[in-house]
Amino acid sequence: MDSYCYVPFGTEPECHQFRILTLLPGSRGQPLECILKHGDIGNSPPYEAISYVWGDTRDKVNIICNGKPLIISANLDAVLRHFRFPSDKRTLWVDAVCINQNDDEERGRQVGRMKDIYSKAMEVLIWLGEEGEDSDAGITVASDIAQACRQYISGGGSLETISFNESPVQRLFGRFRDKSEFTRLEAFAKIIKRLWFTRVWVVQELALATKATVFCGNSSISWTDLMNAITAQDYLNLWLADHERNAYVFILERARQEWNAGVRRSLLSILFRYRILDATDPRDKIFGLNALIKNELPGGQALQPNYNVDATELYIAVAKEILKQSSDLNLLSVPRRLSGDGPGPKNLPSWVPDWTNTRLTAPLGLANYSDINELAFSASGSSTPQIEFGGVDSSSLGVQGCCVDRIAAVGTVLRLEDLPRTDYHGTRIPKCAFVLDDWSRVAKLRDQNFYFTGPEPYLTGEPMRDAFVQTLVTESTNESIETLRQQLDILERNAAIAKWLNFLPKRLPSWLTDKAVYLAHAILFCRRNDQMTLDFRIHLSSLADRRGFRTDKGYIGLGSALAEVGDKIVVVKGAKLPLILRAAGSQWTVQGDCFVKGIMQGEAYHEEETSQMWIV
């Protein structure tokens, strides 16, 4: 039998055609049969859209489409079987079938219509995968937490400020702190680690949905209830709450809230916020967000879905468009890919972000899911960028900058995946505690005269400990200096526990390690109010993938993981943050941005001292 052959769409601009899949009824074990028909997006029958992870596309199966065989992935076959009704037809839209994936021209045009396709669907069905790792129990406890959330909100409470200091919270959520709930909460935590939450395509699929329901195996929960449960779990620090992992969910919810409120972000804001999400095709890190981007670029040709363009060419073109339209150089503050950390597009200039870099690195001074355009610094004062493009292929970026200092010493990189366990049966050690001693050494917080006269004052005249703790939070919290001193004391006691963990036998049973850490924590934290404040904890999130450093002149700061001794601290005209540049002959390469205590408000920028610098 001949295979199914797609009928092409019209190509005229006013053509708004798409394909609708009618899934014929059948039992779970019967072969899948469907009908594909062309329709007009503005005048189509009601349909539901599926949001799912493609999975391994090499594993193929046949279904029957319009009476002929059509090859799809085994994963999609399982998804369609789950959503097929036993006795009724079901009208769906699913990308892998409704778009001819072998036609790059069609793919580009249909991707450009995703905004209409998902926003006009009756409901978006989110498929997380088959039941596994006790996911049914995880969905059940999420529903239970969501019910408690509804009661709390109906009583006037807000999830944005929820805390166990409130008696209604203790009454409604107290049971989820009991050890009897740990098994269900562990299953819930594993659900949040499903791949769906990490894919770039799901951002607009969720944001555009008028209604969304999450399915995992035979269990389901509304997106609103799931989001409320995750928020309560995160803010109340329930068992196995993973703040870094939850950031993925909060990013998705932020997209949905902003879209419904009519907020439209700039190209850089969109690309930066969702850079941690992954895509099989590197070009989809741009095209997969097309529907959410504010139409701000003249022509905007770089943004039009075009699968005939090379990823390197696309990334360079997008970076140029951003720089041409920006009143700042925030593009240069996009975190770099770590050395040897996975393949990206080849031969990218160092000033062009590699959007395939999915590491969760927050902007300096901001939280994990912040907008890069919220950077509050002004290292180059009120200056505006002065850029030009040069080189044979215009891939060099010319800026005006002045060298402020040279890096003299660097500390250990805070790579979260390299840390030991940080949660010991309810006792949580801050991640930066594992590098605090080393960063203190680099900052000379305790030099050779410390025990006789105390540390020397910092360059700004402040006590060195004050300068150090303000550097850790990039002077961005609302806490008083007295509170920050208390917070540093708490961090240092946690650092003592982290250091002590290195002396425990490696093969010690987990339960015994938990008890040992609990005992050490009880000894060092005997006062009830010895807890880090939420504001302080949030601003520590920008330490991930960074390292402390000290300069020749004695400045201390936070640099990217790529910073090395000998790199230059440069303030560039129009840049909010200083840059770390490395000499490459007569040119320079960007190693990342940095926070330097004492020069973040223009103190070291002198426009008459700037010179032309070419970044390659």
JOLIN-V958404 format. One record per residue. N is the residue number from 1. PSI is psi in radians with two decimals (NA if undefined). Layout:
# JOLIN-V958404
n: [N | N]
psi: [PSI | PSI]
This chain:
# JOLIN-V958404
n: [1 | 2 | 3 | 4 | 5 | 6 | 7 | 8 | 9 | 10 | 11 | 12 | 13 | 14 | 15 | 16 | 17 | 18 | 19 | 20 | 21 | 22 | 23 | 24 | 25 | 26 | 27 | 28 | 29 | 30 | 31 | 32 | 33 | 34 | 35 | 36 | 37 | 38 | 39 | 40 | 41 | 42 | 43 | 44 | 45 | 46 | 47 | 48 | 49 | 50 | 51 | 52 | 53 | 54 | 55 | 56 | 57 | 58 | 59 | 60 | 61 | 62 | 63 | 64 | 65 | 66 | 67 | 68 | 69 | 70 | 71 | 72 | 73 | 74 | 75 | 76 | 77 | 78 | 79 | 80 | 81 | 82 | 83 | 84 | 85 | 86 | 87 | 88 | 89 | 90 | 91 | 92 | 93 | 94 | 95 | 96 | 97 | 98 | 99 | 100 | 101 | 102 | 103 | 104 | 105 | 106 | 107 | 108 | 109 | 110 | 111 | 112 | 113 | 114 | 115 | 116 | 117 | 118 | 119 | 120 | 121 | 122 | 123 | 124 | 125 | 126 | 127 | 128 | 129 | 130 | 131 | 132 | 133 | 134 | 135 | 136 | 137 | 138 | 139 | 140 | 141 | 142 | 143 | 144 | 145 | 146 | 147 | 148 | 149 | 150 | 151 | 152 | 153 | 154 | 155 | 156 | 157 | 158 | 159 | 160 | 161 | 162 | 163 | 164 | 165 | 166 | 167 | 168 | 169 | 170 | 171 | 172 | 173 | 174 | 175 | 176 | 177 | 178 | 179 | 180 | 181 | 182 | 183 | 184 | 185 | 186 | 187 | 188 | 189 | 190 | 191 | 192 | 193 | 194 | 195 | 196 | 197 | 198 | 199 | 200 | 201 | 202 | 203 | 204 | 205 | 206 | 207 | 208 | 209 | 210 | 211 | 212 | 213 | 214 | 215 | 216 | 217 | 218 | 219 | 220 | 221 | 222 | 223 | 224 | 225 | 226 | 227 | 228 | 229 | 230 | 231 | 232 | 233 | 234 | 235 | 236 | 237 | 238 | 239 | 240 | 241 | 242 | 243 | 244 | 245 | 246 | 247 | 248 | 249 | 250 | 251 | 252 | 253 | 254 | 255 | 256 | 257 | 258 | 259 | 260 | 261 | 262 | 263 | 264 | 265 | 266 | 267 | 268 | 269 | 270 | 271 | 272 | 273 | 274 | 275 | 276 | 277 | 278 | 279 | 280 | 281 | 282 | 283 | 284 | 285 | 286 | 287 | 288 | 289 | 290 | 291 | 292 | 293 | 294 | 295 | 296 | 297 | 298 | 299 | 300 | 301 | 302 | 303 | 304 | 305 | 306 | 307 | 308 | 309 | 310 | 311 | 312 | 313 | 314 | 315 | 316 | 317 | 318 | 319 | 320 | 321 | 322 | 323 | 324 | 325 | 326 | 327 | 328 | 329 | 330 | 331 | 332 | 333 | 334 | 335 | 336 | 337 | 338 | 339 | 340 | 341 | 342 | 343 | 344 | 345 | 346 | 347 | 348 | 349 | 350 | 351 | 352 | 353 | 354 | 355 | 356 | 357 | 358 | 359 | 360 | 361 | 362 | 363 | 364 | 365 | 366 | 367 | 368 | 369 | 370 | 371 | 372 | 373 | 374 | 375 | 376 | 377 | 378 | 379 | 380 | 381 | 382 | 383 | 384 | 385 | 386 | 387 | 388 | 389 | 390 | 391 | 392 | 393 | 394 | 395 | 396 | 397 | 398 | 399 | 400 | 401 | 402 | 403 | 404 | 405 | 406 | 407 | 408 | 409 | 410 | 411 | 412 | 413 | 414 | 415 | 416 | 417 | 418 | 419 | 420 | 421 | 422 | 423 | 424 | 425 | 426 | 427 | 428 | 429 | 430 | 431 | 432 | 433 | 434 | 435 | 436 | 437 | 438 | 439 | 440 | 441 | 442 | 443 | 444 | 445 | 446 | 447 | 448 | 449 | 450 | 451 | 452 | 453 | 454 | 455 | 456 | 457 | 458 | 459 | 460 | 461 | 462 | 463 | 464 | 465 | 466 | 467 | 468 | 469 | 470 | 471 | 472 | 473 | 474 | 475 | 476 | 477 | 478 | 479 | 480 | 481 | 482 | 483 | 484 | 485 | 486 | 487 | 488 | 489 | 490 | 491 | 492 | 493 | 494 | 495 | 496 | 497 | 498 | 499 | 500 | 501 | 502 | 503 | 504 | 505 | 506 | 507 | 508 | 509 | 510 | 511 | 512 | 513 | 514 | 515 | 516 | 517 | 518 | 519 | 520 | 521 | 522 | 523 | 524 | 525 | 526 | 527 | 528 | 529 | 530 | 531 | 532 | 533 | 534 | 535 | 536 | 537 | 538 | 539 | 540 | 541 | 542 | 543 | 544 | 545 | 546 | 547 | 548 | 549 | 550 | 551 | 552 | 553 | 554 | 555 | 556 | 557 | 558 | 559 | 560 | 561 | 562 | 563 | 564 | 565 | 566 | 567 | 568 | 569 | 570 | 571 | 572 | 573 | 574 | 575 | 576 | 577 | 578 | 579 | 580 | 581 | 582 | 583 | 584 | 585 | 586 | 587 | 588 | 589 | 590 | 591 | 592 | 593 | 594 | 595 | 596 | 597 | 598 | 599 | 600 | 601 | 602 | 603 | 604 | 605 | 606 | 607 | 608 | 609 | 610 | 611 | 612 | 613 | 614 | 615 | 616]
psi: [2.38 | 2.55 | 2.77 | 2.39 | 2.15 | 2.41 | 2.17 | 2.67 | 2.91 | 2.70 | -0.04 | 2.58 | -0.58 | -0.02 | 2.11 | 0.62 | 2.61 | 2.98 | 2.49 | 2.37 | 2.15 | 1.98 | 2.08 | 2.61 | 2.76 | 2.84 | 2.96 | -0.61 | -0.19 | 2.68 | 2.58 | 2.32 | 2.45 | 2.92 | 2.26 | 2.25 | 2.63 | 2.54 | 2.99 | 2.26 | -0.62 | -0.16 | 0.99 | 2.78 | 2.79 | 2.45 | 2.81 | 2.53 | 2.43 | 2.33 | 2.11 | 3.00 | 2.28 | -0.67 | -2.79 | 1.85 | -0.09 | -0.34 | 1.80 | 2.63 | 2.87 | 2.43 | 3.00 | 2.10 | 2.09 | 0.63 | 0.04 | 2.71 | 2.43 | 2.25 | 2.25 | 3.00 | 2.67 | -0.56 | -0.77 | -0.62 | -0.76 | -0.67 | -0.84 | -0.65 | -0.65 | -0.68 | -0.07 | 2.37 | 2.58 | -0.48 | 0.05 | 2.66 | 2.72 | 2.21 | 2.13 | 2.84 | 2.17 | 2.21 | -0.77 | -0.39 | -0.69 | -0.19 | 2.32 | 1.77 | -0.19 | 0.03 | 1.75 | -0.61 | -0.80 | -0.74 | -0.83 | -0.79 | -0.72 | -0.62 | -0.64 | -0.26 | 0.11 | -0.62 | -0.81 | -0.68 | -0.83 | -0.58 | -0.44 | -0.09 | 2.50 | -0.70 | 2.58 | 2.16 | 1.94 | 2.05 | 1.96 | -0.38 | 3.12 | 2.84 | 2.39 | 2.73 | 0.72 | 0.63 | -0.50 | -0.74 | -0.61 | -0.75 | -0.65 | -0.79 | -0.57 | -0.72 | -0.66 | -0.76 | -0.70 | -0.66 | -0.72 | -0.63 | -0.76 | -0.73 | -0.68 | -0.76 | -0.70 | -0.41 | 0.14 | 0.04 | 2.81 | 2.28 | -0.37 | -0.39 | 0.27 | 2.40 | 2.60 | -0.02 | -0.26 | 2.37 | -0.67 | -0.59 | -0.74 | -0.68 | -0.74 | -0.59 | -0.08 | -0.59 | -0.39 | -0.05 | -0.14 | 2.49 | -0.42 | -0.31 | -0.09 | -0.62 | -0.77 | -0.70 | -0.57 | -0.71 | -0.66 | -0.78 | -0.61 | -0.54 | -0.73 | -0.32 | 0.09 | 2.62 | -0.50 | -0.66 | -0.12 | 0.11 | 2.39 | -0.58 | -0.50 | -0.29 | -1.00 | -0.51 | -0.68 | -0.79 | -0.65 | -0.19 | 2.32 | -0.51 | 2.44 | 2.35 | 2.41 | 2.27 | 2.35 | 1.88 | -2.26 | 0.04 | 2.67 | 2.78 | 2.52 | 2.65 | -0.66 | -0.79 | -0.71 | -0.73 | -0.74 | -0.69 | -0.74 | -0.69 | -0.83 | -0.73 | -0.70 | -0.88 | -0.55 | -0.02 | 0.80 | 2.94 | 2.20 | 0.38 | 2.13 | 1.77 | -0.65 | -0.77 | -0.66 | -0.41 | -0.59 | -0.74 | -0.73 | -0.60 | -0.76 | -0.74 | -0.65 | -0.72 | -0.75 | -0.78 | -0.76 | -0.67 | -0.78 | -0.48 | -0.02 | 0.20 | 2.24 | 2.18 | 2.82 | 2.91 | -0.85 | -0.73 | -0.80 | -0.87 | -0.67 | -0.83 | -0.66 | 0.29 | -0.39 | -0.20 | 2.61 | 2.79 | 2.50 | -0.75 | 2.08 | -0.42 | -0.42 | -0.19 | -0.33 | -0.95 | -0.57 | -0.15 | 0.14 | -0.69 | -0.38 | -0.20 | 2.31 | 2.36 | 1.49 | -0.23 | 2.28 | 2.09 | -0.90 | 0.57 | -0.54 | -0.39 | -0.27 | 2.20 | 2.05 | 1.81 | 0.22 | -0.07 | 2.52 | 2.57 | -0.72 | -0.80 | -0.72 | -0.83 | -0.69 | -0.78 | -0.73 | -0.74 | -0.72 | -0.75 | -0.73 | -0.83 | -0.67 | -0.54 | -0.08 | 2.63 | 0.21 | -3.08 | 0.64 | -0.42 | -0.61 | -0.13 | 0.01 | 2.24 | 2.48 | 2.76 | 2.38 | 2.65 | 2.25 | 0.32 | 1.25 | 2.76 | 2.43 | -2.99 | 2.46 | 2.55 | 0.64 | 2.36 | 2.66 | -0.34 | -0.13 | 2.11 | 2.47 | 1.73 | -0.11 | -0.10 | 1.91 | 0.29 | 2.50 | 1.52 | 2.04 | 2.68 | 2.61 | 2.19 | 0.01 | 2.96 | 3.04 | -0.62 | 0.52 | 2.94 | 2.26 | -0.42 | 0.05 | 0.07 | 2.24 | 0.14 | 2.89 | 1.11 | -0.50 | 0.49 | -2.39 | 0.30 | 2.77 | 2.69 | 2.57 | 1.69 | 2.79 | 2.79 | 2.38 | -2.98 | 2.95 | -0.74 | 0.34 | 0.59 | 0.05 | 2.47 | 2.12 | 2.23 | 2.90 | 2.10 | 2.82 | 2.33 | 2.19 | -0.69 | 3.12 | 2.42 | 2.21 | -0.46 | 2.52 | 2.66 | -3.11 | 2.47 | 2.34 | 1.50 | 1.98 | -0.61 | -0.25 | -0.10 | 2.65 | -3.10 | 2.42 | -0.14 | 2.06 | 1.36 | 0.92 | -0.34 | 2.00 | 2.22 | 2.19 | 2.43 | -0.63 | -0.21 | -0.43 | -0.22 | 0.00 | -0.77 | -0.75 | -0.74 | -0.61 | -0.68 | -0.80 | -0.69 | -0.10 | 0.72 | -0.51 | 1.55 | -3.00 | -0.37 | 0.06 | -0.79 | -0.14 | -0.81 | -0.06 | 2.96 | 2.63 | 2.63 | 2.72 | 2.94 | -0.52 | -0.05 | -0.16 | 2.76 | 2.52 | -0.65 | -0.64 | -0.78 | -0.65 | -0.85 | -0.59 | -0.53 | -0.71 | -0.61 | 0.27 | 0.67 | 0.61 | -0.01 | 2.95 | 0.13 | 2.58 | 2.83 | -0.54 | -0.74 | -0.71 | -0.64 | -0.70 | -0.69 | -0.69 | -0.67 | -0.72 | -0.75 | -0.73 | -0.62 | -0.65 | -0.64 | -0.59 | -0.69 | -0.76 | -0.71 | -0.68 | -0.54 | -0.51 | -0.36 | -0.14 | 2.53 | 2.38 | -0.53 | 0.29 | 2.32 | 2.55 | -0.72 | -0.59 | -0.66 | -0.73 | -0.78 | -0.66 | -0.75 | -0.70 | -0.74 | -0.79 | -0.70 | -0.69 | -0.62 | -0.78 | -0.38 | 1.17 | -0.28 | 2.42 | -0.52 | 0.21 | 1.23 | 2.57 | 2.44 | 2.72 | -0.72 | -0.75 | -0.79 | -0.70 | -0.74 | -0.17 | -0.21 | -0.42 | 0.10 | -0.31 | 2.39 | 0.41 | 2.95 | 2.54 | 2.66 | 2.87 | 2.54 | 2.99 | -0.67 | -0.15 | 0.11 | 2.57 | 2.70 | -3.09 | 2.18 | 3.02 | 2.91 | -0.37 | -0.18 | 2.42 | 2.83 | 2.34 | -0.33 | 2.67 | 2.48 | 2.07 | 2.30 | 2.08 | 2.43 | 2.16 | -0.02 | 2.41 | -0.50 | 2.57 | 2.68 | 2.64 | 1.98 | 2.55 | 2.32 | 2.40 | 1.37 | -2.18 | 0.04 | -3.04 | 2.73 | 2.51 | 2.21 | -0.02 | 3.08 | -3.12 | 2.81 | 2.23 | 2.01 | 2.05 | -0.13 | 0.33 | -0.11 | 0.51 | 0.12 | -0.51 | 0.08 | 2.16 | 1.88 | -0.54 | -0.23 | 0.02 | 2.73 | 2.87 | 2.28 | 2.26 | 2.13 | 2.25 | NA]
